[in-house]
């Protein structure tokens, strides 16, 4: 039984920030190595334990897939709502007497 496995991720779908957030949570149990070749990133997970079960590997793979999709969606929502948040910040901290609204 190996104590490592790897996954390949398409960087045209998931950018570096999304991938980094998704794999960060696994650093407690794995030594993680990242290698980028063109638009594909290969991530190797080496268990900090001597061995791990195949079922553990499947759980980790499912969790990473879930996290990639979760962080990708969060990124999309953040991009789509950025202007709204900026307007809310400006209005919240503006001096109401001197604030001019633009239409």
C-alpha positions as CSV (number, residue, x, y, z in Angstrom):
1,X,0.0,0.0,0.0
2,X,1.3,3.4,-1.0
3,X,1.3,6.4,1.3
4,X,0.8,8.9,-1.5
5,X,-1.5,9.7,-4.4
6,X,-1.9,12.5,-6.8
7,X,-4.6,14.5,-8.6
8,X,-4.7,16.6,-11.7
9,X,-6.6,19.9,-11.8
10,X,-7.4,22.0,-14.9
11,X,-6.1,25.5,-14.2
12,X,-8.4,26.9,-16.8
13,X,-11.3,26.0,-14.5
14,X,-9.7,26.5,-11.1
15,X,-7.2,29.3,-10.5
16,X,-4.4,29.3,-8.0
17,X,-6.3,30.9,-5.1
18,X,-9.1,28.3,-5.4
19,X,-6.7,25.4,-5.5
20,X,-4.6,26.7,-2.6
21,X,-7.7,27.1,-0.4
22,X,-9.0,23.7,-1.3
23,X,-5.8,21.9,-0.5
24,X,-4.8,23.9,2.6
25,X,-7.1,22.0,4.9
26,X,-5.3,18.8,4.1
27,X,-1.8,20.0,5.2
28,X,-2.4,18.6,8.7
29,X,-2.4,15.0,7.3
30,X,-0.4,15.3,4.1
31,X,2.8,16.7,2.7
32,X,1.6,18.4,-0.5
33,X,3.7,19.0,-3.6
34,X,2.4,21.1,-6.5
35,X,3.6,20.9,-10.1
36,X,2.2,23.0,-13.0
37,X,2.6,21.9,-16.6
38,X,0.8,24.1,-19.1
39,X,-2.8,24.3,-17.9
40,X,-2.7,21.3,-15.7
41,X,-1.6,21.2,-12.1
42,X,-0.6,17.9,-10.6
43,X,-0.8,17.8,-6.8
44,X,0.8,15.0,-4.9
45,X,-0.4,14.1,-1.4
46,X,2.0,12.1,0.8
47,X,0.5,10.8,4.0
48,X,2.2,11.9,7.2
49,X,1.2,8.5,8.5
50,X,3.0,5.3,7.4
51,X,0.0,4.1,5.4
52,X,-3.6,5.0,4.8
53,X,-6.6,3.1,3.6
54,X,-8.0,3.3,0.1
55,X,-11.3,4.6,1.7
56,X,-9.4,7.5,3.3
57,X,-8.0,8.4,-0.1
58,X,-11.6,8.3,-1.6
59,X,-12.8,10.6,1.3
60,X,-10.0,13.1,0.7
61,X,-10.6,13.1,-3.1
62,X,-14.3,13.7,-2.5
63,X,-13.6,16.5,0.0
64,X,-11.1,18.2,-2.4
65,X,-13.6,18.1,-5.3
66,X,-16.3,19.5,-3.0
67,X,-13.9,22.3,-1.8
68,X,-12.8,23.2,-5.3
69,X,-16.4,23.7,-6.4
70,X,-17.2,25.6,-3.1
71,X,-14.3,28.0,-3.4
72,X,-14.9,28.5,-7.1
73,X,-18.5,29.4,-6.4
74,X,-17.4,31.8,-3.6
75,X,-15.0,33.4,-6.0
76,X,-17.7,33.9,-8.6
77,X,-20.1,35.4,-6.1
78,X,-17.3,37.7,-4.8
79,X,-16.6,39.0,-8.3
80,X,-20.3,39.5,-9.1
81,X,-21.0,41.4,-5.9
82,X,-17.8,43.5,-5.6
83,X,-19.4,46.7,-7.0
84,X,-22.4,46.3,-4.6
85,X,-20.1,45.9,-1.6
86,X,-18.0,48.9,-2.7
87,X,-21.2,51.1,-2.9
88,X,-22.3,49.9,0.5
89,X,-18.9,50.7,2.1
90,X,-18.9,54.1,0.5
91,X,-22.4,54.9,1.7
92,X,-21.8,53.5,5.2
93,X,-18.7,55.6,5.8
94,X,-19.6,58.7,3.9
95,X,-20.5,61.9,5.6
96,X,-24.2,62.1,4.8
97,X,-24.2,65.9,4.5
98,X,-21.5,66.0,1.9
99,X,-22.3,62.7,0.1
100,X,-23.6,63.2,-3.5
101,X,-25.4,60.3,-5.1
102,X,-24.6,59.7,-8.8
103,X,-27.3,58.3,-11.0
